[in-house]
Amino acid sequence: MRRSFTWLPWVLLVIVIASFIGWQKLHQPQAPVAADGVKMPAEKVEPLVGTSRTGGVVSYSAAVKVAAPAVVNIFTLQKVKQSNPLFNDPAFREFFGNQIPDQNQGQTENSLGSGVIVRPDGYILTNNHVIAQADQIVVALQDGRRAEAKVIGADPDTDLAVIKIELDKLPVLPFKLSGNEVGDVVLAIGNPFGVGQTVTQGIISATGRSDLGINTYEDFIQTDAAINPGNSGGALIDVAGNLIGVNTAIFSQSGGSLGIGFAIPAKVCQQVMNSILKDGRVIRGWLGISLVPPKQDDVLQPREAGVVVADVLKGGPAALAGLKVGDKIMKVNNEVITSTSHLINYVALQAPNSIIHVEVIRGGQTVALSVKVGERKVQSPDSQYIPLPQR
């Protein structure tokens, strides 16, 4: 009787092992799906770092090896015309018998930036200012391959653009949409000053930076990782090799890095890209007002709730609803408005032709208004910050 059950422990062992393997597969991170159904690569979760015997980090080379192949250099060619103003002077031309040849000869001007391959079918994220007004765009990969790219769509209000190349076996950098905290180590990868692909290291200095005047819609990651001209459109990654942002601007009086750089978060990048792929553009709500800019004289003082209307566009949605200059907008759909960027971003998420309920303070009295949201046209503000220039 005892011999007939000697196989039972082995059966139980096999069942335990099979259950453990099944549990592991069930809890593996799943690849996110883009708007058009293409599966995106799943983010990595384990830090890829080298450590010393004492446990201190001595290298981020493993994370760089994962991410760097997906960061590309972008060369743009633009037809330009040059002429000497003297050649356009009638007296000057008459003196030489109108024999002066036409000086408006087409030439090309190279400019340089960076981009990030985010999908295996060749879609690349970069800054709009890198590819704006380019007649030809060439993408150079780390493995030496080059391909001409076409513009799929652009969103100047966030300074993002989507371009596409037709190559196979492309490296891809996965998005990390959340979990980034102040103090986290980050790496910036790009092509500063055209010297070649470069990696710099720093930390996240702040998140949710807004009201900076860089873009119309702002929710920046601030970092002290060195970012310089040519890094535009490059990757800001974590130590696991995930894309947490696209580098876009620096705060500088000299044009060089001062340790205050800004990246567009991966969540915003993904939203913009999906909208462009789905609708060909980013559709945002709009009220037709301008707001009094926030005071920057005392950053230690807490900001008051509400924002003040500086101007109302005649015939715009806000004007038609009765909003007036000087009104202080306190709430939209019962959500307390805390800053100009808060209101702009909130309204942008509302579908055109939808109705929102706005509560304002006017002459000491609370006034409730219903506004039919319009569709925003592309518009970008002037800025004291420097969108990383092209070469």
C-alpha positions in Angstrom: 0.0 0.0 0.0 2.9 2.4 0.9 4.7 1.7 -2.4 1.6 2.5 -4.5 1.7 6.2 -3.3 5.5 6.9 -3.6 4.7 9.0 -6.7 2.4 11.4 -4.8 5.2 13.8 -3.5 6.5 14.2 -7.1 3.1 15.0 -8.5 2.6 17.6 -5.8 6.0 19.1 -6.6 5.2 19.4 -10.3 1.8 21.1 -9.5 3.6 23.7 -7.2 6.2 24.5 -9.9 3.5 24.8 -12.6 1.4 27.1 -10.4 4.4 29.3 -9.7 5.3 29.6 -13.4 1.7 30.5 -14.2 1.6 33.1 -11.5 4.7 34.8 -12.9 3.3 35.0 -16.4 0.0 36.4 -15.1 1.8 39.2 -13.2 4.2 40.2 -16.0 3.7 43.8 -17.2 1.6 43.9 -20.3 2.5 46.1 -23.3 0.3 49.2 -23.6 -1.7 49.6 -26.8 -1.6 52.7 -28.9 -4.7 54.5 -30.4 -4.5 52.5 -33.6 -4.1 49.1 -31.8 -0.3 48.7 -32.2 1.2 47.2 -29.0 3.7 49.4 -27.3 6.7 47.9 -25.5 6.2 47.4 -21.8 8.2 49.6 -19.5 11.1 48.0 -17.6 10.9 48.2 -13.8 14.3 47.0 -12.5 17.0 49.6 -12.3 19.8 48.7 -14.7 22.8 49.9 -12.7 26.3 48.7 -11.8 27.2 48.7 -8.1 30.4 48.5 -6.1 31.1 46.1 -3.3 29.8 48.6 -0.8 26.5 48.9 -2.7 27.1 52.3 -4.3 26.1 52.9 -7.9 29.2 53.1 -10.2 27.6 52.8 -13.6 24.4 53.3 -15.6 25.8 51.7 -18.7 23.2 48.9 -18.8 20.4 51.4 -18.9 22.2 53.5 -21.6 22.7 50.3 -23.7 19.0 49.7 -23.6 17.9 53.3 -24.4 20.6 54.8 -26.5 19.9 52.8 -29.7 16.4 54.3 -29.8 17.6 57.9 -29.7 18.3 59.3 -33.1 19.9 62.3 -34.7 17.7 64.4 -36.9 19.1 66.4 -39.8 16.8 68.9 -41.5 17.5 70.5 -44.9 15.8 73.7 -45.8 15.9 75.6 -49.1 17.0 79.2 -48.6 17.6 82.1 -50.9 20.4 84.7 -50.4 21.0 87.9 -52.3 23.1 91.0 -51.8 20.8 94.0 -51.2 23.0 96.0 -53.6 22.0 93.8 -56.5 18.4 94.9 -56.0 19.3 98.6 -56.2 18.1 99.9 -59.7 21.0 102.5 -59.9 23.6 99.8 -59.1 22.2 97.5 -61.7 22.0 100.2 -64.3 25.7 101.1 -63.6 26.6 97.6 -64.6 24.3 97.5 -67.5 21.8 95.2 -65.9 24.3 92.4 -66.5 24.4 91.2 -62.9 23.3 87.5 -62.7 20.4 86.6 -60.4 21.8 86.0 -57.0 18.7 84.2 -55.6 20.2 80.8 -55.9 18.7 78.0 -53.9 20.9 76.7 -51.1 20.5 74.3 -48.2 20.9 74.9 -44.6 21.6 72.1 -42.1 20.0 72.0 -38.7 20.3 69.4 -36.0 18.2 67.9 -33.2 17.3 64.6 -31.7 14.4 62.2 -31.6 13.1 59.1 -29.9 11.8 55.9 -31.6 8.7 55.0 -29.7 7.1 52.4 -31.9 8.5 49.4 -33.8 6.8 50.6 -37.0 9.0 53.6 -37.2 7.2 56.4 -35.4 9.5 59.0 -33.8 8.8 61.7 -31.3 10.7 65.0 -31.5 10.3 68.7 -30.9 8.2 70.7 -33.3 10.8 73.4 -33.5 13.4 70.8 -34.7 11.5 69.9 -37.9 9.3 73.0 -38.5 9.6 74.4 -42.0 12.1 71.7 -43.1 12.0 70.7 -46.7 13.7 67.4 -46.0 14.3 65.4 -42.8 16.9 62.7 -42.4 17.1 60.4 -39.4 20.4 58.9 -38.4 20.4 55.8 -36.1 23.1 54.8 -33.7 23.7 51.6 -35.7 24.7 53.7 -38.7 21.5 53.5 -40.8 19.9 56.6 -42.2 16.4 57.2 -43.6 14.4 60.1 -44.9 11.4 60.8 -42.6 8.0 62.2 -43.3 6.1 64.4 -40.9 2.9 62.7 -39.6 1.7 65.7 -37.5 2.9 68.4 -35.2 1.5 70.2 -32.1 3.2 73.6 -31.7 1.3 74.2 -28.4 3.3 71.5 -26.7 6.3 71.7 -29.1 5.9 68.1 -30.1 6.0 66.4 -33.5 5.6 62.9 -34.8 7.7 61.8 -37.8 8.0 58.3 -39.4 10.8 56.3 -41.1 10.5 53.1 -43.1 13.1 50.8 -41.6 12.8 47.4 -40.0 14.2 45.9 -36.8 14.1 49.3 -35.0 15.0 49.7 -31.3 12.2 51.2 -29.3 12.1 53.1 -26.0 9.2 52.3 -23.8 7.2 55.1 -22.0 7.1 55.4 -18.3 3.8 57.3 -17.6 3.9 57.7 -13.8 5.9 57.2 -10.7 8.6 59.8 -11.4 9.6 61.6 -8.2 11.8 64.5 -7.3 15.3 63.2 -6.5 15.1 60.3 -8.9 18.2 59.8 -11.0 17.7 60.5 -14.7 19.9 60.5 -17.8 19.6 62.8 -20.8 20.5 61.4 -24.2 20.8 63.5 -27.4 23.3 65.1 -29.8 24.4 68.4 -28.2 26.3 70.8 -30.5 26.5 68.1 -33.1 29.4 66.3 -31.4 27.6 62.9 -31.5 25.3 61.1 -29.2 26.0 62.1 -25.6 24.7 61.0 -22.2 24.5 63.3 -19.1 23.3 62.4 -15.6 21.3 64.3 -13.0 18.1 64.1 -10.9 14.6 65.2 -11.3 14.6 68.7 -9.8 10.8 69.3 -9.9 7.7 68.0 -11.6 4.6 69.8 -12.8 6.4 73.0 -13.7 4.0 75.4 -15.5 3.4 79.1 -16.0 6.9 79.4 -17.5 5.9 80.8 -20.9 7.7 78.1 -22.8 4.7 76.5 -24.4 0.9 77.1 -24.3 0.4 73.8 -22.4 3.0 73.1 -19.7 3.5 70.3 -17.3 7.3 70.0 -17.3 9.8 67.7 -15.6 12.7 69.9 -14.5 16.1 68.4 -14.3 19.7 69.4 -13.6 21.1 66.8 -16.1 23.1 68.9 -18.6 20.9 69.7 -21.7 22.3 71.8 -24.5 21.4 72.9 -28.0 21.1 69.7 -30.1 19.4 67.8 -27.3 16.0 69.0 -28.5 13.7 66.1 -29.0 16.1 63.7 -27.2 15.3 61.3 -24.4 15.1 61.8 -20.6 15.2 58.3 -19.2 15.2 56.7 -15.8 17.8 54.2 -14.5 15.7 51.3 -15.9 16.0 52.6 -19.4 12.4 53.9 -19.7 11.4 57.1 -21.5 10.1 59.6 -18.9 10.3 62.7 -21.0 11.4 64.5 -24.2 13.9 67.2 -23.6 12.7 70.6 -25.0 14.0 73.7 -23.3 16.6 75.2 -21.0 16.6 78.3 -18.8 19.7 80.2 -19.8 21.0 83.7 -20.4 24.1 82.4 -22.3 22.5 79.7 -24.4 24.4 77.0 -22.5 23.2 74.6 -19.8 22.9 76.1 -16.3 21.4 73.0 -14.7 17.8 74.1 -15.3 16.4 72.0 -18.2 12.8 71.0 -19.0 11.4 67.9 -20.5 7.8 67.1 -21.7 6.5 64.2 -19.6 6.0 60.9 -21.3 2.3 61.0 -20.5 1.8 64.2 -22.4 4.0 62.9 -25.3 1.8 59.7 -25.6 -1.4 61.7 -25.5 -0.3 64.1 -28.2 1.1 61.2 -30.4 -2.1 59.2 -30.1 -4.2 62.2 -31.0 -2.1 63.0 -34.0 -2.2 59.4 -35.2 -6.0 59.3 -34.7 -7.2 62.7 -35.9 -4.2 64.2 -37.6 -4.0 66.9 -35.0 -4.6 67.5 -31.3 -8.1 68.7 -30.7 -8.5 71.0 -27.7 -11.2 73.1 -26.1 -11.0 76.9 -26.1 -12.8 79.8 -24.4 -11.4 82.8 -26.3 -9.9 84.7 -23.4 -6.5 85.8 -22.2 -5.6 85.8 -18.5 -3.5 88.0 -16.2 -0.1 86.3 -15.8 0.8 85.0 -12.4 2.9 87.2 -10.1 6.5 86.0 -9.8 7.8 88.6 -7.3 7.3 86.4 -4.2 7.5 82.7 -4.8 7.3 82.0 -1.1 3.7 83.3 -0.9 1.0 80.7 -1.6 -1.0 81.5 -4.7 -4.6 82.5 -4.3 -7.3 80.5 -6.0 -8.8 81.9 -9.1 -7.4 83.6 -12.2 -8.4 87.0 -13.6 -9.6 87.6 -17.2 -7.4 90.1 -19.0 -9.2 90.2 -22.3 -12.2 88.6 -24.0 -12.2 87.8 -27.7 -15.2 89.4 -29.4 -17.5 86.7 -30.8 -15.6 84.0 -28.9 -17.2 81.3 -26.7 -16.5 83.3 -23.5 -17.9 86.5 -24.9 -21.1 84.8 -26.1 -21.6 83.4 -22.6 -21.2 86.8 -20.9 -17.7 86.6 -19.5 -16.1 90.0 -19.0 -12.7 91.6 -18.5 -11.8 91.7 -14.8 -13.9 88.6 -13.9 -12.1 86.3 -11.6 -12.7 82.7 -12.6 -12.9 80.6 -9.4 -14.4 77.3 -10.6 -15.0 75.3 -13.7 -17.5 72.4 -13.4 -17.0 72.8 -9.6 -13.3 72.3 -9.8 -11.3 75.1 -8.0 -9.0 76.8 -10.4 -5.5 77.3 -8.9 -3.5 78.9 -11.7 -3.6 80.1 -15.3 -2.0 76.8 -16.5 -4.6 74.9 -14.5 -7.4 76.6 -16.3 -5.8 76.4 -19.8 -5.0 72.7 -19.4 -8.5 71.9 -18.0 -10.3 73.7 -20.8 -8.1 72.0 -23.4 -9.3 68.6 -22.3 -13.0 69.6 -22.9 -14.5 68.5 -26.2 -15.5 71.3 -28.6 -19.2 72.1 -28.4 -19.5 70.7 -24.9 -21.0 72.9 -22.1 -18.9 73.9 -19.0 -20.2 75.7 -16.0 -18.0 78.6 -14.9 -18.2 80.4 -11.5 -16.7 83.9 -11.4 -16.3 86.8 -8.9 -17.6 90.0 -10.4 -17.8 93.2 -8.3 -17.7 91.1 -5.2 -20.6 89.0 -6.3 -20.5 85.3 -7.5 -21.8 84.9 -11.0 -22.5 81.5 -12.7 -22.1 81.2 -16.4 -22.6 78.4 -18.9 -20.0 78.4 -21.8 -20.2 76.4 -25.0 -16.6 75.3 -25.6 -15.0 76.1 -28.9 -12.0 74.5 -30.7 -8.6 76.0 -30.1 -6.5 77.0 -33.1 -2.7 76.6 -32.9 -1.0 79.4 -31.1 2.3 79.5 -29.2 3.5 82.3 -26.9 6.7 84.3 -26.9 9.2 83.0 -24.3 12.1 84.1 -22.3 13.1 80.5 -22.1 15.2 78.9 -24.9 13.7 76.1 -26.9 16.9 74.2 -27.7 18.0 75.7 -31.0 19.0 73.7 -34.1 22.5 73.9 -35.6 
